[in-house]
Amino acid sequence: MKLKGTKNLTYTQRLQLEYYFNQKLTRQQIADIMHIGIATVYREFRRGRYEHKVRTITDCVGDRYYKDEIRYSADIAQAKYELGKTTHGPQLKIENDFEFVRYVEKRIIRDHISPCAVCGEIKRNKLFKTTISKTTMYRYISLGIFMNISMSDLPIGQRKKKYRKPKAKRPPKGTSIEKRPKEIAERNTFGHWEMDCVIGKQQTKNVLLVLTERLTRYEIIFKMPNKKTSSVVKCVNKLEYRYGKRFRKIFKSITVDNGSEFSDFKGIEQSIYKGKRVTVYYCHPYTSCERGSNERINRDIRRLLSKGTDITPYTNEQIQAIQDWVNDYPRAMFEYASSAVKFAEQLAAI
């Protein structure tokens, strides 16, 4: 009698089948013992069949040779069953939209954009009729629906090792972040920046000076020949030349860490024309979270300039291309608008 209510065999039942097949029982005997249909037995045997080499010794001269014997494997049958289940379910949402697939693959592989950002960009700009959620996008990638994308192509960060936080031994050289107005921490006003250095390969002097605007997350990157205070001051001077009279409205404050390259707060604050141009605040020692925007954008830069990369051969045009890539990145916090768009809106309002 066939077991009622059984739709698919379990792995345990497949192990039983393997045992009975090895005992040389007939299909009908196996079906009777396990209370399943004989068609199920035949179907399962086709699903798990494989060629097994058996060593044999001849009777006359004792030569050894191998012959192939068709056997059943519960593991092979179970693997094929699990693979078959992945094809079940509703039709793919991308259907035959090959333009959509090519665009997604280009943005992720060539432009290094995350799947989440690509989904938001497509939806915001209405680029295609096809739209899928970020969850579906990641599922399709993990299942291999996109032929040219795998999970290894995605910008998955690694967990940082825990370390014991050292204690500060001296006060900051300039104005402490404790005296910074609360409105800056709330990110409701434009013109407040964070500044840091991105280090290249060891034993090389070239570094990147990066500034991040806290409201729009707009990034400005300079290549510096070294980490001297004079190089930092020169970069800030270039910014004042670039923006002219608007500088004080665009750069109201700059928050830095306690690195020696930022110790000349007077040089950073002093205008090339007259008076004070900006206020510099110093974070608490060993507290990078007080420059959270800086640290987050530095992760994006590291996707193009991994740690240990020598910055020396990079031209100013290449550094500008990295800056443009960061600022054009679609960000979820802005409903997938870019920092460049948000920064332009603020400049237009000045």
C-alpha positions in Angstrom: 0.0 0.0 0.0 1.4 3.4 -1.0 2.0 5.8 1.9 -0.6 8.6 1.8 0.3 12.2 2.0 3.9 11.7 0.8 4.8 14.1 -2.0 8.6 14.0 -1.9 11.0 11.5 -0.4 13.2 12.6 2.5 16.9 12.1 2.7 16.3 9.3 5.2 14.1 7.5 2.8 16.7 7.9 0.1 19.3 6.3 2.4 16.8 3.4 2.8 16.5 3.1 -1.0 20.3 3.0 -1.3 20.5 0.1 1.2 17.8 -1.9 -0.5 19.4 -1.4 -4.0 22.7 -2.6 -2.6 20.9 -5.7 -1.2 19.8 -6.5 -4.8 16.1 -6.3 -4.1 13.8 -5.8 -7.0 12.0 -2.5 -7.6 8.7 -4.0 -6.7 10.0 -5.5 -3.4 11.4 -2.0 -2.5 8.1 -0.4 -3.3 6.2 -2.8 -1.1 8.6 -2.5 1.8 8.7 1.3 1.8 5.0 1.7 0.9 5.7 3.9 -2.1 4.7 3.6 -5.7 6.9 1.6 -8.0 7.1 4.6 -10.4 8.7 6.5 -7.5 11.3 3.8 -7.1 12.2 3.9 -10.8 12.3 7.7 -10.8 14.5 7.9 -7.8 16.9 5.3 -9.3 17.3 7.5 -12.4 17.9 10.5 -10.2 20.6 9.0 -8.1 22.3 6.6 -10.5 26.0 6.7 -11.1 28.8 4.4 -12.4 30.7 2.6 -9.7 34.0 0.9 -10.5 34.3 -2.6 -9.1 37.6 -4.5 -8.9 37.4 -8.1 -10.0 40.0 -11.0 -10.0 39.9 -13.6 -12.8 39.8 -17.3 -11.9 42.5 -18.5 -14.4 45.6 -16.3 -14.0 44.6 -13.9 -11.2 44.7 -10.7 -13.2 42.9 -7.7 -11.6 40.7 -5.5 -13.7 37.8 -3.0 -13.1 34.3 -3.0 -14.4 31.6 -0.4 -14.2 28.5 -1.2 -12.2 25.4 1.1 -12.1 24.5 1.9 -8.5 22.2 4.3 -6.6 23.5 7.2 -4.3 21.3 8.9 -1.8 23.6 11.9 -1.8 23.5 12.4 -5.5 19.7 12.0 -5.6 19.3 14.5 -2.7 21.6 17.0 -4.4 19.7 16.9 -7.6 16.4 17.3 -5.7 17.7 20.4 -3.9 18.9 21.9 -7.1 15.6 21.2 -8.8 13.8 23.1 -6.0 15.6 26.3 -6.9 13.8 26.4 -10.2 10.4 26.4 -8.5 8.4 29.5 -7.6 7.2 32.5 -9.5 8.7 33.7 -12.8 11.8 35.9 -12.6 10.9 39.5 -12.2 13.5 40.6 -14.7 12.0 38.3 -17.3 13.7 39.1 -20.7 14.8 42.6 -19.9 18.4 42.2 -21.1 19.0 45.9 -21.1 18.2 45.9 -17.4 20.6 43.0 -16.8 23.4 44.6 -18.8 23.0 47.9 -16.9 23.1 46.3 -13.5 26.2 44.2 -14.4 28.0 47.4 -15.8 27.3 49.4 -12.7 28.3 46.7 -10.3 31.4 45.3 -12.1 32.8 48.4 -13.9 31.5 51.3 -11.8 31.8 49.4 -8.4 28.3 50.4 -7.3 26.6 48.2 -4.7 23.4 46.3 -5.7 21.4 48.3 -3.2 22.5 51.6 -4.8 21.8 50.3 -8.3 18.2 49.4 -7.3 17.6 52.8 -5.8 19.2 54.6 -8.8 17.0 52.7 -11.3 13.9 53.4 -9.3 14.6 57.1 -8.7 15.5 57.9 -12.3 12.9 55.5 -13.8 15.5 54.0 -16.1 13.6 50.8 -16.9 10.1 49.4 -16.6 11.6 46.6 -14.6 12.2 47.3 -10.9 13.2 44.9 -8.2 13.9 45.3 -4.5 17.4 45.1 -3.0 16.5 41.8 -1.3 15.5 40.3 -4.7 18.7 41.7 -6.3 21.0 40.1 -3.7 19.0 36.8 -4.0 19.3 36.7 -7.8 23.1 37.4 -7.5 23.5 34.6 -4.9 21.5 32.2 -7.2 23.6 33.0 -10.2 20.8 34.6 -12.2 23.2 37.4 -13.4 25.8 35.5 -15.5 28.6 37.9 -14.9 28.1 38.8 -11.3 28.9 36.7 -8.2 28.9 37.5 -4.5 32.7 38.0 -4.7 32.2 41.1 -6.9 30.2 42.9 -4.2 31.8 45.4 -1.8 31.4 43.3 1.4 33.4 44.8 4.3 35.3 42.8 6.8 34.8 43.1 10.6 37.5 45.1 12.3 39.5 43.5 15.0 38.7 44.6 18.5 41.4 46.5 20.2 42.0 48.1 23.6 41.3 51.9 23.4 44.4 53.8 24.6 44.0 56.8 26.9 44.8 60.4 25.9 48.0 61.7 27.3 47.7 65.4 26.3 45.0 67.9 25.4 44.4 69.0 21.7 46.5 71.8 20.4 43.5 73.9 19.3 39.8 74.2 20.1 38.3 70.9 21.4 35.2 69.3 19.8 33.6 69.8 23.2 33.2 73.5 22.3 31.7 72.8 18.9 28.1 74.0 18.6 25.4 71.3 18.9 23.8 72.2 15.6 26.9 70.8 13.8 26.4 67.4 15.4 22.7 67.5 14.3 23.7 67.8 10.6 21.0 70.4 9.9 23.2 73.1 8.5 25.6 73.2 5.5 29.3 74.1 5.6 30.7 72.0 8.3 33.5 69.6 7.2 35.6 66.8 8.5 39.2 66.4 7.4 41.6 63.4 7.4 44.5 61.8 5.6 44.4 58.6 3.6 47.8 56.9 3.8 49.4 55.0 0.9 52.1 52.3 0.8 54.6 52.2 3.6 57.9 53.9 3.1 56.3 56.3 0.6 55.4 59.9 1.4 52.5 60.7 -0.8 49.1 60.8 0.9 45.6 62.0 0.2 44.0 64.9 2.1 40.2 64.3 2.2 37.5 66.7 3.3 33.9 65.5 3.8 30.9 67.9 4.1 28.7 66.6 7.0 25.3 67.5 5.5 25.7 66.4 1.9 28.7 63.9 2.3 30.4 65.8 -0.6 34.1 64.8 -0.8 37.1 66.9 -1.8 40.4 65.1 -2.3 43.9 66.5 -2.7 47.1 64.6 -3.4 49.9 65.8 -1.0 53.6 65.1 -1.3 53.9 64.5 2.5 52.0 64.8 5.8 53.6 68.1 6.8 51.4 70.8 8.3 52.6 73.2 5.5 51.1 70.8 2.8 47.7 70.8 4.6 47.7 74.6 4.8 48.5 74.8 1.1 45.5 72.6 0.3 43.2 74.8 2.4 44.6 77.9 0.7 43.8 76.3 -2.7 40.2 75.9 -1.6 40.0 79.6 -0.6 41.4 80.6 -4.0 38.8 78.3 -5.7 35.7 79.6 -3.9 36.8 83.1 -3.2 34.3 85.2 -1.3 32.0 82.2 -0.9 34.6 80.3 1.1 33.4 81.4 4.5 29.9 80.3 3.7 30.9 77.0 2.3 33.6 76.2 5.0 32.3 77.3 8.3 34.1 74.7 10.4 36.5 71.8 9.9 36.8 68.9 12.4 40.1 67.0 12.5 41.9 64.4 14.6 45.0 65.0 16.7 47.5 64.0 14.0 50.6 66.0 13.7 49.7 67.1 10.2 46.8 69.1 11.6 48.6 70.7 14.5 49.0 74.1 12.8 45.4 75.2 13.5 46.4 78.8 13.2 47.7 78.3 9.6 44.4 76.4 8.7 42.2 79.1 10.2 44.1 82.2 8.9 42.8 83.6 5.6 45.2 84.3 2.7 43.4 87.7 2.5 42.6 89.0 5.9 41.2 87.7 9.2 39.9 84.3 10.2 38.5 82.1 7.4 37.3 78.9 9.3 37.1 77.4 12.7 39.0 74.2 13.4 37.8 71.7 16.0 39.9 68.8 17.3 38.3 65.4 18.2 39.1 63.5 21.4 42.2 61.4 20.9 41.6 57.9 19.4 37.9 58.7 18.8 37.5 58.3 15.0 33.7 58.0 15.5 33.6 61.8 16.0 34.5 62.0 12.3 32.0 59.4 11.2 31.4 60.8 7.7 35.1 61.0 7.0 35.7 57.4 8.0 32.7 56.1 6.1 33.7 57.9 2.8 37.3 56.6 3.3 35.9 53.1 3.0 34.6 54.0 -0.4 37.9 55.4 -1.5 39.6 52.2 -0.3 37.5 50.3 -2.8 39.5 52.0 -5.5 42.7 52.5 -3.6 43.2 49.5 -1.4 45.5 49.6 1.6 49.1 49.3 0.6 48.6 51.0 -2.7 51.4 53.4 -3.7 49.7 56.8 -4.3 52.9 58.3 -5.9 52.1 57.3 -9.6 48.5 58.6 -9.5 48.0 61.8 -11.4 45.8 64.7 -10.4 43.4 63.6 -13.1 43.1 60.1 -11.6 42.6 61.5 -8.1 39.8 63.8 -9.6 38.2 60.7 -11.2 38.1 59.0 -7.7 36.6 62.1 -6.2 33.9 62.2 -9.0 33.1 58.6 -8.4 32.6 59.1 -4.7 30.4 62.2 -5.2 28.3 60.6 -8.0 27.6 57.5 -6.0 23.8 57.0 -5.4 23.2 57.1 -1.6 20.2 55.6 0.2 20.2 58.5 2.8 19.3 60.9 -0.1 16.8 58.6 -1.7 19.5 57.5 -4.1 20.5 61.0 -5.2 24.2 61.7 -5.2 26.3 63.9 -2.9 27.2 66.0 -6.0 23.5 66.8 -6.6 23.0 67.7 -2.9 26.1 69.8 -2.8 25.1 71.7 -6.0 21.7 72.5 -4.4 23.4 74.0 -1.3 25.8 76.1 -3.5 22.8 77.4 -5.5 21.1 78.5 -2.3 24.1 80.5 -1.1 
